[in-house]
Amino acid sequence: MRTGSSRGNSAGKSIGMMILFLITGAIVGGILGELAANSSLLSGIAPYLIKPFPVFDLPPVAINLYVIKLVIGFALYPNLMSILGIIAAIMLFRRF
């Protein structure tokens, strides 16, 4: 007799958990990149590790409703360390 809930895929992992892993990997990779930029050991390659790559840029749009003003925009500029963090997160997600 099986107990628990089925999540819809054979591995039993949800899409939400995968997205959480990816976002966490990107943030941790970005933080490690900023720490590497301040390190004297990696001063030669640090500019390449933290250089942002523009992937997606949606300029801000202002919506004035006279009671509240909404400004909505989105930009995605990952650096090499955050991309490596995403790759590490994918590998960890598959392993666990």
Secondary structure, DSSP 8 states (H G I E B T S, - for coil): ---S---SSTT---HHHHHHHHHHHHHHHHHHHHHHHT-STTTTTHHHHH-----EEEEEEEEE-SS-EEEEEEEE---HHHHHHHHHHHHHHHH-
